[in-house]
Amino acid sequence: MNTELIHQFGVADYIVFGILIFGSVAIGIFFAIRDKRHNTTSNYFLGDRKLGAFPVGLSFVVTFQSSILILGFPAEAYAYGLQYAMQCIGVLAGYLLAALIAVPIFHPLKITSVYEYYQLRYGTNAVRYVALTLGVIHYTFYMGIVMYGTALALESAAGLPLWSSIVMFSLAAIIYTSIGGFKAVIWTDVFQSLIMIIGILAVLIKCTIEAGGPANIGRLSSSRVNLFNFNPDPTIRHSFWTLVFGAPTQFFYLAITQAGIQRINSTPTIKEARRMFFIASPIYALTWILVLFQGLTIFAYYSNKGCDPLGSGQIKNLNQIIPFTMLELFHDYPGLPGLFIAALAAASLSTISSGLNSLAAVTYEDFIKVFAPNIKDTTGANISKFVVVLYGLISVGFAFLLSNVEGPLGQVMAAFMGAISGPEAGLFLVSVFFYKARPKAVIIGTFTGVAFILWITCGQNFSASIPKAPYLPSGPTDQCPSSSNGTSMYSNSNSTIRYSNYTNENETSSVRMNISEITHTTTESGHSEVQSHSALNTFYSISYMYFNLIGVITVILVSTIISLFIQPEIPEPIHAHTTLPFSIFIPPFLKKRILGRKKNISAWQNGTANGNGDLEESVPLK
């Protein structure tokens, strides 16, 4: 990136950025002081189950979108167009499924850890600890990647050393999360979401003005307005079908993570919990569309200027386009570059703080309380604060590890994390809807799903013969600064093809490959090795958007088939509120007509099992 732009990050920018950090820590201190006499695990992990739907809904949105939202989505629109906006349909469907399925399961059970559900469902800790292990690994690694990715952006935009950014982020998140608990996480998320929206709108509005207004943007970026592609080919990276049908299970999974269940159970009623999803879904969709339009306006801005930074070689990595543009647009406006960096930092801090609180919750509920059931509640809350610090240090260590490793390791980690979400969602769905699911069967099914998705992602990411989706044509570069010989001073010595490879966590991993390296090896028989493996290559080429759905289907099929052959001699008891009937998907006004009689969905729908509102203990497996 142009070094001159780095030095434009001045005192005012650091002040604005500092306001975010100190504001977040101040919120944690406030709740630590206010709740000093109410130091319980229920308050520390769930806010005493008295939080409102609106702040929890905002927190749910920002928790699961870190630097991906601020950097990755605009870059996606810049390189590939607006087609990604179609995924909003899948997002809304995923959140609706969460309101219909996750809420009536988790809220009545009044559990703190999502993994307690599996112990109640199967009467054994075996499934519980399989899911727990996957979840802890997933979130610990993910927090490390978020720290590292955000630190890289700060290094590019503000010139901050990588190590200092990692330390600063981790300390801020550890402090306000450990001392303030879940309430601090929620209200810092609200504060940080406002910073994010202001930063996004500032870039969007300024870029629109500089590009000549909305009409000129539409003209200059017409090649990027490609919303509708109804080609059913599953190997197409993004189409209507991959985005709409591949997304629901991805976003449903967010509701059954530890961070998701804490937000569900922090609300006082089922109605409020569902309302939280109904608030979160349109906010998420609107924010999604805004950042995609941001990428479109940036492309139009550089097209109007006649100097595309990616096409001219001013930047080497697609993810640099947003900080590069921000510094160019706001170099005469002290404080605004700092606002953008604050928005980026806010997105990442929300993810890190939620992860720390979630990991502390599962450690306390699934380990400490299991082996020390008589532990005092106050003691448990104090131990949990120490656990937050411990997980923060582990994530920092992983972030520093990534900073010293280039290439495949980062891709392997991203692929590994992506292989967890789909199988975990499948494990939950088969447990909820298949009454005869057996512990051994679902464990085998889960590991099969993880292995299967890992195989596909590794095959797609590391097979040299798999073609990558090329960017759309770049903007003009004829107005870029020229060297003395008349050629662009930014032109590359080698012709290059740039493409992005996305994991199903939607993180962008940009790769740069020389044209001469893209060759097909030939076997001794004279046949192309690529052709001899064409069927396998086609399978590896399936859109990453389907990976999560494939993981879900794999776990459900394997678990169901094996369960049919595992019949226990004595029926195993399960908790009455750990399964749901398929009739929950039937609208109430059609239920009487379809079922032939008036029938409530069940006790799960309103959170009670009998007229007294008491939960029944268990019912036998049939």
C-alpha positions as CSV (number, residue, x, y, z in Angstrom):
1,M,0.0,0.0,0.0
2,N,1.2,3.5,-0.7
3,T,3.3,4.5,2.3
4,E,2.3,8.2,2.0
5,L,-1.2,7.3,2.9
6,I,-0.2,5.6,6.0
7,H,1.3,8.7,7.5
8,Q,-2.0,10.6,7.1
9,F,-3.3,8.8,10.2
10,G,-2.9,11.7,12.6
11,V,-3.5,12.8,16.2
12,A,-7.2,13.3,15.6
13,D,-7.6,9.8,14.2
14,Y,-5.9,8.3,17.2
15,I,-8.2,10.2,19.5
16,V,-11.3,9.0,17.7
17,F,-9.9,5.4,17.8
18,G,-9.1,5.8,21.5
19,I,-12.6,6.8,22.3
20,L,-13.8,3.4,21.1
21,I,-11.3,1.5,23.2
22,F,-11.8,3.6,26.4
23,G,-15.6,3.8,25.9
24,S,-15.8,0.0,25.7
25,V,-13.6,-0.5,28.8
26,A,-15.7,2.2,30.6
27,I,-18.9,0.3,30.0
28,G,-17.3,-2.8,31.5
29,I,-16.2,-0.9,34.6
30,F,-19.7,0.6,34.9
31,F,-21.4,-2.8,35.1
32,A,-18.7,-4.2,37.3
33,I,-19.4,-1.4,39.9
34,R,-23.2,-1.5,39.5
35,D,-23.5,-5.3,39.9
36,K,-20.8,-5.6,42.5
37,R,-23.3,-6.9,45.1
38,H,-25.0,-9.2,42.6
39,N,-22.0,-11.3,41.7
40,T,-23.8,-14.5,40.4
41,T,-23.2,-16.7,37.4
42,S,-26.7,-16.0,36.2
43,N,-26.0,-12.3,36.1
44,Y,-22.4,-12.8,34.7
45,F,-23.5,-15.1,31.8
46,L,-27.1,-14.2,31.1
47,G,-27.7,-10.7,32.6
48,D,-30.2,-12.3,35.0
49,R,-32.4,-13.2,32.0
50,K,-33.9,-9.7,32.0
51,L,-32.4,-8.0,28.9
52,G,-34.6,-6.5,26.2
53,A,-35.0,-7.8,22.7
54,F,-33.5,-4.7,21.0
55,P,-30.1,-4.4,22.6
56,V,-29.7,-8.2,22.4
57,G,-30.7,-8.2,18.8
58,L,-28.1,-5.6,17.9
59,S,-25.5,-7.6,19.8
60,F,-26.5,-10.7,17.9
61,V,-25.8,-8.9,14.6
62,V,-22.4,-7.5,15.4
63,T,-21.2,-10.5,17.4
64,F,-21.0,-12.7,14.3
65,Q,-19.6,-10.2,11.8
66,S,-16.1,-8.9,12.6
67,S,-13.7,-7.5,10.0
68,I,-15.5,-9.7,7.5
69,L,-18.3,-7.1,7.4
70,I,-16.2,-4.0,7.2
71,L,-13.5,-5.3,4.9
72,G,-14.7,-8.5,3.2
73,F,-18.2,-7.6,2.0
74,P,-17.3,-4.3,0.3
75,A,-14.3,-6.1,-1.3
76,E,-16.7,-8.8,-2.5
77,A,-18.9,-6.3,-4.3
78,Y,-15.9,-4.5,-5.7
79,A,-14.5,-7.7,-7.3
80,Y,-17.6,-9.7,-8.0
81,G,-20.6,-7.4,-8.0
82,L,-23.8,-7.2,-6.0
83,Q,-24.9,-10.8,-6.4
84,Y,-23.9,-11.5,-2.8
85,A,-26.9,-9.4,-1.7
86,M,-29.2,-12.3,-2.7
87,Q,-27.9,-14.1,0.4
88,C,-30.1,-11.8,2.5
89,I,-33.0,-14.1,1.6
90,G,-31.2,-17.0,3.1
91,V,-30.3,-15.0,6.2
92,L,-33.9,-14.1,6.9
93,A,-34.8,-17.8,6.4
94,G,-32.1,-18.9,8.8
95,Y,-33.2,-16.5,11.5
96,L,-36.8,-17.5,11.1
97,L,-35.7,-21.2,11.6
98,A,-33.9,-20.1,14.7
99,A,-37.0,-18.4,16.1
100,L,-39.1,-21.5,15.3
101,I,-36.7,-24.2,16.5
102,A,-33.9,-22.9,18.7
103,V,-36.0,-20.6,20.9
104,P,-38.7,-23.1,21.9
105,I,-36.0,-25.6,22.7
106,F,-33.5,-23.5,24.7
107,H,-35.6,-20.9,26.5
108,P,-37.9,-23.3,28.5
109,L,-34.9,-25.4,29.5
110,K,-33.3,-22.4,31.3
111,I,-29.8,-23.7,30.6
112,T,-26.7,-21.6,30.5
113,S,-24.5,-23.8,28.2
114,V,-25.7,-24.9,24.8
115,Y,-24.0,-28.3,25.4
116,E,-26.2,-29.0,28.5
117,Y,-28.9,-29.6,26.0
118,Y,-27.2,-32.8,24.7
119,Q,-26.9,-34.2,28.2
120,L,-30.6,-33.6,28.8
121,R,-31.5,-35.1,25.4
122,Y,-29.4,-38.3,25.6
123,G,-28.9,-38.8,29.3
124,T,-25.2,-39.1,28.8
125,N,-22.3,-36.7,28.6
126,A,-20.7,-38.4,25.5
127,V,-22.5,-36.3,22.9
128,R,-22.2,-33.2,25.1
129,Y,-18.4,-33.4,25.1
130,V,-18.1,-34.1,21.4
131,A,-20.1,-31.0,20.6
132,L,-18.2,-29.0,23.3
133,T,-14.8,-29.9,22.0
134,L,-15.7,-28.8,18.5
135,G,-17.3,-25.6,19.7
136,V,-14.4,-24.6,21.9
137,I,-11.8,-25.2,19.2
138,H,-13.9,-23.4,16.7
139,Y,-14.3,-20.2,18.7
140,T,-10.8,-20.1,20.2
141,F,-9.2,-20.3,16.7
142,Y,-11.8,-17.9,15.3
143,M,-11.0,-15.2,17.9
144,G,-7.3,-15.6,17.1
145,I,-8.0,-15.1,13.4
146,V,-10.2,-12.0,14.1
147,M,-7.4,-10.5,16.2
148,Y,-4.8,-11.2,13.5
149,G,-6.9,-10.0,10.6
150,T,-7.9,-6.7,12.3
151,A,-4.3,-6.1,13.3
152,L,-3.2,-6.5,9.7
153,A,-5.7,-3.9,8.6
154,L,-4.5,-1.5,11.3
155,E,-0.9,-2.0,10.3
156,S,-1.8,-1.2,6.7
157,A,-4.0,1.8,7.4
158,A,-2.6,3.4,10.5
159,G,1.0,2.1,10.6
160,L,0.5,0.4,14.0
161,P,2.8,-2.5,14.6
162,L,1.1,-5.9,14.4
163,W,2.0,-7.0,17.9
164,S,0.7,-3.7,19.5
165,S,-2.7,-4.0,17.8
166,I,-3.1,-7.7,18.9
167,V,-2.1,-6.8,22.5
168,M,-4.4,-3.7,22.6
169,F,-7.5,-5.5,21.3
170,S,-7.0,-8.5,23.5
171,L,-6.5,-6.3,26.7
172,A,-9.5,-4.1,26.0
173,A,-11.8,-7.2,25.3
174,I,-10.4,-9.1,28.3
175,I,-10.8,-6.2,30.7
176,Y,-14.4,-5.2,30.0
177,T,-15.6,-8.8,29.4
178,S,-14.0,-10.2,32.6
179,I,-15.1,-7.5,35.0
180,G,-18.5,-6.5,33.4
181,G,-19.8,-9.9,32.3
182,F,-22.6,-10.4,29.8
183,K,-24.3,-7.1,30.3
184,A,-21.0,-5.3,29.5
185,V,-20.7,-7.5,26.3
186,I,-24.3,-6.6,25.2
187,W,-24.0,-2.8,25.8
188,T,-20.5,-2.5,24.3
189,D,-21.9,-4.3,21.3
190,V,-24.7,-1.7,21.1
191,F,-22.1,1.1,21.4
192,Q,-19.8,-0.6,18.9
193,S,-22.7,-1.2,16.4
194,L,-23.3,2.6,16.3
195,I,-19.7,3.3,15.6
196,M,-19.8,0.7,12.8
197,I,-22.8,2.1,11.2
198,I,-21.4,5.7,11.3
199,G,-18.1,4.5,9.8
200,I,-19.9,2.6,7.0
201,L,-22.2,5.5,6.1
202,A,-19.3,8.0,6.1
203,V,-17.4,6.0,3.5
204,L,-20.6,5.3,1.5
205,I,-21.7,9.0,1.4
206,K,-18.3,10.5,0.7
207,C,-17.6,7.9,-2.1
208,T,-21.0,8.6,-3.7
209,I,-20.3,12.3,-3.8
210,E,-16.8,11.9,-5.2
211,A,-18.1,9.4,-7.9
212,G,-20.6,12.0,-9.2
213,G,-23.8,10.9,-7.5
214,P,-26.0,7.8,-7.6
215,A,-26.8,8.1,-11.4
216,N,-23.1,8.2,-12.3
217,I,-22.4,5.2,-10.0
218,G,-25.1,3.2,-11.7
219,R,-23.5,4.0,-15.1
220,L,-19.9,3.3,-14.1
221,S,-20.6,0.2,-12.2
222,S,-23.3,-1.4,-14.4
223,S,-21.1,-4.5,-14.9
224,R,-21.3,-5.1,-11.1
225,V,-25.1,-5.0,-10.9
226,N,-25.6,-8.8,-11.4
227,L,-28.2,-9.8,-8.8
228,F,-29.9,-12.6,-10.6
229,N,-28.2,-15.7,-11.9
230,F,-30.6,-18.7,-12.0
231,N,-28.1,-21.2,-13.4
232,P,-28.6,-24.3,-11.3
233,D,-25.0,-25.5,-11.7
234,P,-23.8,-26.2,-8.2
235,T,-20.2,-25.5,-9.1
236,I,-21.0,-21.8,-9.8
237,R,-19.5,-19.8,-7.0
238,H,-22.5,-17.6,-6.4
239,S,-26.0,-18.0,-8.0
240,F,-29.5,-17.5,-6.8
241,W,-29.6,-21.1,-5.7
242,T,-26.3,-21.3,-3.9
243,L,-26.9,-18.1,-2.0
244,V,-30.6,-18.6,-1.1
245,F,-30.4,-22.4,-0.3
246,G,-26.9,-22.5,1.0
247,A,-27.3,-19.7,3.6
248,P,-30.2,-20.7,5.9
249,T,-28.3,-23.5,7.7
250,Q,-25.2,-21.2,8.0
251,F,-27.2,-18.5,9.8
252,F,-29.3,-21.0,11.8
253,Y,-26.1,-22.3,13.2
254,L,-25.3,-19.0,14.8
255,A,-28.4,-19.4,17.0
256,I,-27.2,-22.7,18.4
257,T,-23.7,-21.6,19.2
258,Q,-22.9,-20.7,22.8
259,A,-23.1,-17.0,22.0
260,G,-26.5,-17.5,20.4
261,I,-28.1,-19.4,23.3
262,Q,-26.8,-16.9,25.8
263,R,-28.7,-14.2,23.9
264,I,-31.8,-16.3,23.6
265,N,-31.8,-17.1,27.3
266,S,-30.9,-13.6,28.4
267,T,-34.4,-12.4,27.4
268,P,-37.3,-12.9,29.9
269,T,-39.8,-14.7,27.7
270,I,-40.0,-16.8,24.6
271,K,-41.9,-13.9,22.9
272,E,-39.0,-11.6,23.6
273,A,-36.4,-14.1,22.4
274,R,-38.3,-14.5,19.1
275,R,-38.6,-10.8,18.8
276,M,-34.8,-10.5,19.2
277,F,-34.4,-12.5,15.9
278,F,-37.1,-10.5,14.2
279,I,-35.2,-7.4,15.1
280,A,-31.8,-8.8,14.2
281,S,-32.7,-10.1,10.8
282,P,-33.7,-6.8,9.0
283,I,-30.9,-4.9,10.7
284,Y,-28.4,-7.6,9.5
285,A,-29.9,-7.5,6.0
286,L,-29.8,-3.7,5.8
287,T,-26.2,-3.6,7.0
288,W,-25.2,-6.3,4.6
289,I,-26.7,-4.3,1.6
290,L,-25.1,-1.1,2.8
291,V,-21.6,-2.5,2.8
292,L,-22.1,-4.2,-0.5
293,F,-23.2,-0.9,-2.0
294,Q,-20.1,0.6,-0.4
295,G,-18.0,-1.7,-2.5
296,L,-20.0,-0.7,-5.6
297,T,-19.5,3.0,-5.0
298,I,-15.7,2.5,-4.4
299,F,-15.5,0.8,-7.8
300,A,-17.4,3.7,-9.4
301,Y,-15.2,6.2,-7.6
302,Y,-12.0,4.8,-9.1
303,S,-13.6,4.3,-12.5
304,N,-14.5,8.0,-12.5
305,K,-11.0,8.8,-11.4
306,G,-9.5,6.5,-14.1
307,C,-7.2,4.7,-11.8
308,D,-8.3,1.4,-10.4
309,P,-5.9,0.5,-7.5
310,L,-6.2,-3.2,-7.9
311,G,-5.8,-3.2,-11.7
312,S,-2.9,-0.8,-11.5
313,G,-1.1,-2.7,-8.8
314,Q,-1.3,0.0,-6.1
315,I,-2.6,-2.7,-3.8
316,K,-1.8,-6.4,-4.0
317,N,-4.5,-7.8,-1.8
318,L,-8.2,-7.2,-2.4
319,N,-8.9,-6.8,1.3
320,Q,-6.7,-3.6,1.2
321,I,-9.2,-1.8,-1.0
322,I,-11.3,-0.4,1.9
323,P,-8.6,1.1,4.1
324,F,-6.8,2.3,1.0
325,T,-9.9,4.1,-0.2
326,M,-10.7,5.5,3.2
327,L,-7.3,7.1,3.6
328,E,-7.5,8.6,0.2
329,L,-11.0,10.0,0.6
330,F,-10.5,11.4,4.1
331,H,-6.9,12.6,4.1
332,D,-8.1,16.2,4.4
333,Y,-10.6,15.4,7.2
334,P,-8.8,14.8,10.5
335,G,-10.6,12.2,12.6
336,L,-12.5,10.5,9.9
337,P,-9.8,7.9,9.1
338,G,-9.8,7.2,12.8
339,L,-13.6,6.7,12.6
340,F,-13.3,4.1,10.0
341,I,-10.6,2.2,11.9
342,A,-12.7,2.5,15.0
343,A,-15.6,0.9,13.1
344,L,-13.3,-1.9,12.0
345,A,-12.1,-2.3,15.6
346,A,-15.6,-2.3,17.0
347,A,-16.7,-5.1,14.7
348,S,-13.8,-7.2,15.9
349,L,-14.1,-6.4,19.6
350,S,-17.7,-7.5,19.6
351,T,-16.7,-10.9,18.3
352,I,-13.8,-11.3,20.7
353,S,-15.8,-10.2,23.8
354,S,-18.7,-12.5,23.0
355,G,-16.3,-15.4,22.4
356,L,-14.6,-14.9,25.7
357,N,-17.8,-14.7,27.7
358,S,-19.2,-17.8,25.8
359,L,-16.1,-19.9,26.4
360,A,-16.1,-19.0,30.1
361,A,-19.7,-20.0,30.3
362,V,-19.2,-23.4,28.8
363,T,-16.1,-24.0,30.8
364,Y,-17.9,-23.3,34.0
365,E,-21.2,-25.1,33.2
366,D,-19.7,-28.1,31.4
367,F,-16.5,-28.7,33.3
368,I,-16.4,-27.0,36.7
369,K,-20.0,-27.6,37.7
370,V,-19.9,-31.2,36.5
371,F,-16.9,-32.0,38.6
372,A,-17.7,-29.6,41.5
373,P,-21.6,-29.5,41.6
374,N,-21.7,-27.9,45.1
375,I,-19.5,-25.0,44.2
376,K,-20.8,-21.6,45.5
377,D,-22.3,-19.4,42.9
378,T,-20.1,-16.4,43.9
379,T,-17.0,-18.5,43.7
380,G,-18.1,-19.7,40.2
381,A,-18.5,-16.2,39.0
382,N,-15.0,-15.3,40.2
383,I,-13.5,-18.3,38.6
384,S,-15.2,-17.5,35.4
385,K,-13.5,-14.1,35.3
386,F,-10.2,-15.8,35.5
387,V,-11.3,-18.2,32.7
388,V,-12.0,-15.2,30.5
389,V,-8.5,-14.0,30.9
390,L,-7.1,-17.5,30.2
391,Y,-9.0,-17.8,26.9
392,G,-8.0,-14.3,25.9
393,L,-4.3,-15.2,26.3
394,I,-4.8,-18.4,24.4
395,S,-6.4,-16.5,21.5
396,V,-3.6,-14.0,21.6
397,G,-1.1,-16.8,21.3
398,F,-2.9,-18.2,18.3
399,A,-3.0,-14.7,16.7
400,F,0.8,-14.4,17.1
401,L,1.2,-17.9,15.7
402,L,-0.7,-16.9,12.5
403,S,1.5,-13.8,12.2
404,N,4.6,-16.0,11.8
405,V,3.0,-18.5,9.3
406,E,2.2,-17.8,5.7
407,G,0.2,-19.8,3.2
408,P,-1.4,-23.2,3.8
409,L,-1.7,-23.2,7.6
410,G,-4.1,-20.2,7.7
411,Q,-6.2,-21.9,4.9
412,V,-6.2,-25.2,6.8
413,M,-7.4,-23.5,10.0
414,A,-10.2,-21.7,8.1
415,A,-11.3,-24.9,6.3
416,F,-11.2,-26.8,9.7
417,M,-13.5,-24.2,11.3
418,G,-15.8,-24.2,8.4
419,A,-16.1,-28.0,8.7
420,I,-17.5,-27.6,12.2
421,S,-20.5,-25.4,11.7
422,G,-22.5,-27.6,9.3
423,P,-22.0,-30.9,11.3
424,E,-22.9,-29.1,14.5
425,A,-26.1,-27.8,13.0
426,G,-26.9,-31.3,11.7
427,L,-26.2,-32.8,15.1
428,F,-28.7,-30.4,16.7
429,L,-31.4,-30.8,14.1
430,V,-31.3,-34.6,14.2
431,S,-31.4,-34.5,18.0
432,V,-34.5,-32.2,18.0
433,F,-36.6,-33.9,15.3
434,F,-35.5,-37.5,15.2
435,Y,-36.9,-39.0,18.4
436,K,-35.0,-42.3,18.1
437,A,-31.6,-40.8,17.5
438,R,-29.0,-42.7,19.6
439,P,-25.8,-41.2,21.2
440,K,-23.4,-43.5,19.3
441,A,-25.1,-42.9,16.0
442,V,-25.0,-39.1,16.3
443,I,-21.4,-39.1,17.4
444,I,-20.5,-41.2,14.4
445,G,-22.6,-39.0,12.2
446,T,-21.0,-35.8,13.5
447,F,-17.4,-37.0,12.9
448,T,-18.4,-38.3,9.5
449,G,-19.7,-34.9,8.6
450,V,-16.6,-33.1,9.9
451,A,-14.3,-35.4,7.9
452,F,-16.4,-35.1,4.8
453,I,-16.4,-31.3,4.7
454,L,-12.7,-31.2,5.6
455,W,-12.0,-33.4,2.6
456,I,-14.0,-31.2,0.2
457,T,-12.6,-27.9,1.5
458,C,-9.0,-29.2,1.4
459,G,-9.6,-30.6,-2.1
460,Q,-11.0,-27.2,-3.3
461,N,-8.4,-25.1,-1.6
462,F,-5.2,-27.1,-2.4
463,S,-5.9,-28.8,-5.7
464,A,-3.9,-26.9,-8.3
465,S,-6.2,-28.0,-11.1
466,I,-9.3,-26.5,-9.6
467,P,-10.0,-23.2,-11.4
468,K,-10.7,-20.2,-9.1
469,A,-13.5,-17.7,-9.7
470,P,-11.9,-14.7,-11.5
471,Y,-12.7,-11.2,-10.6
472,L,-14.9,-9.1,-12.9
473,P,-12.9,-6.8,-15.2
474,S,-11.1,-4.0,-13.2
475,G,-11.7,-0.4,-13.8
476,P,-9.7,1.9,-16.1
477,T,-6.0,2.6,-15.2
478,D,-5.2,5.1,-17.9
479,Q,-5.2,8.1,-15.5
480,C,-2.8,6.5,-13.0
481,P,0.5,8.3,-12.3
482,S,3.0,7.4,-15.0
483,S,6.7,6.8,-14.8
484,S,9.3,8.5,-17.1
485,N,8.9,5.9,-19.8
486,G,5.2,6.4,-20.1
487,T,4.0,3.3,-18.3
488,S,2.1,3.2,-15.1
489,M,4.4,3.5,-12.1
490,Y,2.2,0.8,-10.4
491,S,2.3,-1.8,-13.1
492,N,3.4,-5.2,-12.1
493,S,6.4,-6.9,-13.7
494,N,4.5,-10.1,-14.0
495,S,1.1,-10.6,-15.5
496,T,-1.1,-11.9,-12.7
497,I,-4.4,-13.3,-12.0
498,R,-6.0,-12.5,-8.7
499,Y,-8.8,-14.4,-7.2
500,S,-10.4,-14.8,-3.8
501,N,-11.0,-18.1,-2.1
502,Y,-13.8,-18.0,0.4
503,T,-14.3,-20.5,3.2
504,N,-17.8,-21.1,4.5
505,E,-17.1,-18.7,7.4
506,N,-17.1,-16.0,4.6
507,E,-13.5,-15.0,5.5
508,T,-11.6,-13.8,2.4
509,S,-8.3,-15.4,1.7
510,S,-6.7,-13.6,-1.2
511,V,-4.2,-15.4,-3.4
512,R,-2.0,-14.2,-6.1
513,M,-0.8,-16.5,-8.8
514,N,1.5,-16.0,-11.8
515,I,0.0,-17.0,-15.1
516,S,2.9,-19.2,-15.9
517,E,2.2,-21.3,-12.8
518,I,-1.3,-22.2,-14.0
519,T,-0.4,-25.3,-16.1
520,H,-1.8,-28.8,-16.4
521,T,0.7,-31.6,-15.8
522,T,0.7,-34.4,-18.4
523,T,1.0,-38.1,-17.6
524,E,3.3,-40.5,-19.4
525,S,0.3,-41.8,-21.4
526,G,-0.1,-38.3,-22.8
527,H,-3.5,-37.6,-21.1
528,S,-4.0,-34.6,-19.0
529,E,-3.9,-35.5,-15.3
530,V,-6.7,-33.0,-14.7
531,Q,-8.9,-34.7,-17.2
532,S,-8.2,-38.1,-15.7
533,H,-9.6,-36.8,-12.4
534,S,-12.4,-34.7,-13.9
535,A,-15.2,-36.2,-11.9
536,L,-13.3,-35.6,-8.6
537,N,-12.4,-32.1,-9.7
538,T,-16.0,-31.3,-10.5
539,F,-16.9,-32.5,-7.0
540,Y,-14.2,-30.3,-5.5
541,S,-15.5,-27.4,-7.5
542,I,-18.9,-27.3,-5.8
543,S,-19.7,-23.8,-4.4
544,Y,-18.5,-23.1,-0.9
545,M,-22.0,-21.9,-0.1
546,Y,-23.2,-25.5,-0.1
547,F,-20.6,-26.8,2.3
548,N,-22.6,-26.1,5.5
549,L,-25.7,-27.6,4.0
550,I,-23.8,-30.7,2.9
551,G,-22.4,-31.1,6.5
552,V,-26.0,-30.8,7.9
553,I,-27.4,-33.4,5.5
554,T,-24.5,-35.8,6.0
555,V,-24.9,-35.8,9.8
556,I,-28.7,-36.3,9.6
557,L,-28.5,-39.1,7.1
558,V,-25.7,-41.0,8.8
559,S,-27.1,-40.5,12.3
560,T,-30.6,-41.6,11.2
561,I,-29.5,-44.7,9.4
562,I,-27.3,-45.9,12.2
563,S,-29.9,-45.1,14.9
564,L,-32.3,-47.4,13.1
565,F,-30.0,-50.3,13.7
566,I,-29.2,-49.5,17.3
567,Q,-32.1,-50.5,19.5
568,P,-31.5,-50.4,23.2
569,E,-32.8,-53.2,25.3
570,I,-34.3,-50.8,27.8
571,P,-35.9,-47.5,26.6
572,E,-33.6,-44.6,27.5
573,P,-35.3,-41.6,29.2
574,I,-35.0,-38.2,27.7
575,H,-36.0,-34.8,28.9
576,A,-39.5,-33.9,27.8
577,H,-38.5,-30.6,26.2
578,T,-35.5,-31.6,24.1
579,T,-37.5,-32.6,20.9
580,L,-40.0,-30.9,18.7
581,P,-42.8,-32.1,16.4
582,F,-42.6,-31.2,12.7
583,S,-46.0,-29.6,13.1
584,I,-44.2,-26.4,14.4
585,F,-43.7,-25.5,10.7
586,I,-47.5,-25.5,10.1
587,P,-49.1,-22.0,10.6
588,P,-51.6,-22.0,13.5
589,F,-54.5,-21.0,11.3
590,L,-53.9,-24.1,9.1
591,K,-53.2,-26.6,11.9
592,K,-56.8,-27.5,12.6
593,R,-57.6,-27.9,8.9
594,I,-54.4,-30.0,8.2
595,L,-54.4,-32.2,11.3
596,G,-58.2,-32.5,11.4
597,R,-58.4,-31.2,15.0
598,K,-57.4,-28.2,17.0
599,K,-53.9,-28.9,18.4
600,N,-51.3,-26.7,20.0
601,I,-47.8,-27.1,18.7
602,S,-46.9,-28.4,22.2
603,A,-45.7,-27.3,25.5
604,W,-42.5,-26.0,23.8
605,Q,-44.4,-23.3,22.0
606,N,-45.3,-21.5,25.2
607,G,-42.6,-22.8,27.5
608,T,-44.8,-25.0,29.8
609,A,-45.5,-28.7,30.0
610,N,-48.7,-28.7,32.0
611,G,-51.3,-26.4,33.4
612,N,-49.1,-25.4,36.3
613,G,-46.3,-24.3,34.1
614,D,-43.9,-27.0,35.4
615,L,-41.4,-28.8,33.2
616,E,-41.9,-32.5,33.0
617,E,-38.8,-34.5,33.9
618,S,-38.6,-37.0,31.1
619,V,-40.4,-39.3,28.8
620,P,-39.2,-42.7,27.5
621,L,-37.9,-43.2,24.0
622,K,-40.3,-45.0,21.7
